[in-house]
Amino acid sequence: MAGPSWSYTGNLNKGRDSHTATLLPSGKVLVAGGNDSNGTLNSAELYDPASGTWSVTGNLKTSRAFHTATLLPNGAVLVAGGFTCAPPPQTCSQLNSAELYDPSTGVWSNTGSLNTARDNHTATLLPGIASEEEPPTDRVLVAGGFLAGNVIGSAELYDLSTGTWSNTGNLNTSRVGHTASSLPDGKVLVAGGANQGDASLYSAELYDKDTGVWSSTGSLNTARQLHTATELRDGKVWPSEALLILDLV
C-alpha cells in the first residue's frame, strides 16, 4: 500500500520569499509580505486547502519582509517588525510598526508600535497573565533580532487588550536566527541563533512570563542558526537544521 507522498497544489498569485504563513481557524492559510525582485511586498493571499487555490486578500499597510506573524486567540493575526525596501537601487529600513489582520473582513489595521525596530526576531504567544485586579490577559513575546546591523537582546510584550508594547527582560545572549518555543508550563524556550560575529550559538534560555526574566538552560549539542524547532507531544522540543523529505510510494 502506498505511503504518504507530496503533490503539487495551486500556485501563489505573487512569487515571494521571506514572507510569513499562518494557519487560520477557518483552515485557510494567510501568507503576508515578503520580497520579490522589485523590493518588499505589501500583498497578502489566502490558501484554501479544500480547493487548492489562492485568493488575494487585503494589503498590509506597510510592505515588509523578515517580520513575524502570530495567530491571536480572537482569530486575528498580529504582524510585527521586519524591514521594508524600495525598488532597486534598494533603500531599506527596519520597522517598529505592527498590524492586525481581521479574517472576517480581510482588512489590516495598524496597532501599537514596537519600542525597538527589528527584523529576524521571534514572536511567541503567551498564555494569559492574571492579577488580583484584572482577569488573565494574553500577550505576545518578541525577542532578539537585528537592528541597524547589530544583533540585539531586547524583548517586548504586546498586550492584546490595549494594543500596546512594553519592554521586558533582556535575553542573556543577544541573538538572531534563533527559535522560540512555547512550553507546556508557560515558559518560552529560545535556542541557538547567531551572535554579532555571525557565529552559531549553542546556548539556550528560558523566559518566565511571571517574572519577565530570562535564565540559561542546557546548551544544544550542536551550535546552529536558522534552524527549526518543533514541540513534540511529550513536551520536548526538537530543533533541526534540515528535514529529509521523502516521497514514499
C-alpha positions in Angstrom: 0.0 0.0 0.0 1.3 3.4 -0.9 2.5 5.6 1.9 2.4 9.4 2.4 3.5 11.4 -0.6 3.9 15.0 -1.8 1.9 16.5 -4.6 1.7 20.0 -6.3 -1.1 22.4 -5.4 -2.1 25.8 -6.7 0.5 28.5 -7.2 0.6 31.8 -5.3 -0.7 34.8 -7.3 2.6 36.5 -6.4 6.0 34.9 -6.1 7.7 35.9 -2.9 10.3 35.0 -0.3 10.9 35.9 3.4 7.2 36.1 4.0 5.1 34.6 6.7 2.4 31.8 6.6 -0.2 31.5 9.3 -2.9 28.8 9.7 -6.2 30.5 10.5 -9.1 29.0 12.5 -11.0 28.6 9.2 -8.4 26.1 7.9 -7.1 28.6 5.4 -3.5 29.8 5.3 -2.6 33.5 5.3 0.6 34.4 3.5 1.8 38.0 4.0 4.5 40.3 2.7 8.0 39.1 1.7 10.3 40.1 -1.1 10.4 39.9 -4.9 12.9 41.3 -7.4 11.4 44.8 -7.0 11.6 45.0 -3.3 9.4 44.2 -0.3 5.7 43.4 -0.8 2.5 44.6 1.0 0.3 42.0 -0.7 -1.3 39.0 1.1 -3.0 35.9 0.0 -5.2 33.1 1.3 -4.8 29.4 0.5 -7.9 27.3 0.6 -7.0 23.6 1.2 -10.5 22.5 0.1 -9.9 23.8 -3.5 -6.1 24.0 -3.6 -6.3 27.6 -4.8 -5.0 31.0 -3.6 -7.0 34.2 -3.5 -5.9 37.8 -2.9 -6.9 39.4 0.4 -6.3 42.9 1.8 -2.9 44.5 1.5 -0.7 45.2 4.5 -0.5 48.9 5.5 3.3 48.6 5.2 5.3 46.4 2.9 7.6 44.2 4.9 9.8 41.0 5.0 11.5 39.1 7.7 8.7 40.0 10.0 6.7 37.8 12.4 3.1 36.7 12.2 1.2 35.4 15.3 -2.3 34.0 15.4 -4.1 35.5 18.4 -6.8 33.8 20.5 -9.5 36.0 18.9 -8.6 34.7 15.4 -6.8 37.9 14.3 -3.1 37.8 13.1 -0.5 40.1 14.6 2.3 41.1 12.2 5.3 42.8 13.8 8.6 44.4 12.7 10.6 43.3 9.7 12.2 45.6 7.2 10.9 47.4 4.1 12.8 48.2 0.9 12.1 50.5 -2.0 12.6 49.2 -5.6 16.2 48.9 -6.8 18.5 50.6 -6.1 17.1 49.5 -2.8 17.0 51.7 0.3 15.9 49.6 3.2 14.8 50.5 6.7 13.8 48.4 9.7 10.3 48.6 11.1 8.9 49.1 14.5 5.3 49.1 13.2 2.8 46.3 13.8 -0.5 45.4 12.1 -3.6 43.3 12.8 -5.4 41.2 10.1 -9.1 40.6 10.6 -10.0 37.4 8.8 -13.7 38.2 8.8 -13.1 41.3 6.7 -9.7 40.7 5.1 -8.6 44.1 6.3 -5.3 45.1 8.0 -5.3 47.8 10.7 -2.4 49.5 12.5 -1.8 48.7 16.1 0.8 49.9 18.7 4.4 50.1 17.5 7.3 48.2 19.0 9.6 50.1 21.2 12.6 48.8 19.2 12.6 48.3 15.4 13.8 44.8 14.5 13.8 42.0 11.9 14.6 38.3 12.0 13.3 38.2 15.6 10.8 35.7 17.1 7.3 36.2 18.3 5.6 33.8 20.7 2.0 33.8 22.1 2.0 33.6 25.9 -0.9 32.3 28.0 -2.9 34.7 30.0 -1.2 36.5 32.9 -3.7 37.1 35.8 -3.5 39.7 38.6 -5.7 40.2 41.6 -7.4 43.2 40.0 -7.8 42.0 36.4 -8.6 38.8 34.5 -5.9 36.9 32.5 -4.5 38.9 29.6 -2.9 37.2 26.6 0.4 38.6 25.4 2.9 38.1 22.6 6.6 38.0 23.4 9.0 39.4 20.8 12.7 38.7 21.3 16.1 39.4 19.7 16.7 40.1 16.0 18.7 42.7 14.0 18.7 46.5 14.5 20.9 48.6 12.2 23.3 45.8 11.6 23.6 44.9 15.2 22.3 41.7 16.9 20.1 42.7 19.8 19.0 41.1 23.0 16.0 43.2 23.9 12.5 41.7 24.3 9.0 43.2 24.4 5.4 42.2 25.2 2.3 43.0 23.2 -0.8 43.4 25.3 -3.8 42.2 23.3 -6.2 44.1 25.5 -4.6 47.5 25.0 -2.7 47.1 21.7 0.5 48.4 23.2 4.1 47.1 23.7 6.1 47.2 26.9 9.7 46.2 27.4 10.5 43.1 29.4 13.8 41.5 30.5 16.7 41.3 28.0 18.0 38.0 26.8 21.2 36.9 28.4 22.8 36.5 25.0 21.9 38.7 22.0 20.8 36.6 19.1 19.3 36.4 15.7 18.1 33.5 13.6 17.1 31.6 16.7 13.9 29.7 17.6 11.3 30.4 20.3 9.0 27.6 21.5 6.1 27.9 24.0 6.4 25.1 26.6 3.5 23.4 28.5 4.5 25.2 31.7 4.0 28.6 30.1 7.7 29.4 29.7 9.4 30.1 26.4 12.5 28.3 25.2 14.8 30.3 23.0 17.6 28.2 21.4 20.6 28.8 19.1 20.8 31.6 16.6 23.8 33.7 15.8 25.8 36.4 17.6 27.2 39.7 16.3 30.1 37.9 14.5 27.6 35.5 12.8 28.9 32.6 14.8 26.3 30.0 15.5 25.3 29.6 19.2 25.0 26.6 21.4 23.2 28.4 24.2 19.5 28.3 25.1 17.4 30.4 27.5 14.0 30.2 29.2 11.7 33.2 29.6 9.5 33.2 32.7 6.3 35.2 32.0 5.5 35.7 35.7 8.9 37.4 36.4 9.9 38.7 33.0 13.3 37.2 33.5 15.4 35.0 31.2 17.5 32.2 32.7 20.1 30.0 31.0 19.3 26.3 30.4 21.1 23.4 28.9 23.0 24.1 25.7 22.5 22.5 22.4 24.9 19.7 21.5 25.5 21.4 18.1 25.6 25.2 17.6 23.1 26.2 14.9 21.2 29.1 13.4 18.2 29.5 11.0 17.0 26.1 12.2 13.5 25.0 13.2 12.1 23.8 16.5 9.1 21.6 16.8 7.2 20.8 20.0 6.6 17.0 20.4 3.6 15.5 22.2 5.6 14.7 25.3 6.5 18.4 25.7 10.0 18.1 24.4 11.3 20.5 21.7 13.2 19.1 18.8 15.5 21.6 16.9 16.6 20.6 13.4 18.9 22.2 10.8 17.2 20.4 8.0 14.5 17.9 7.3 14.9 15.0 4.9 11.7 14.8 2.8 10.9 11.5 1.1 8.3 10.7 -1.5 7.1 7.2 -0.3 5.5 5.1 -2.9 
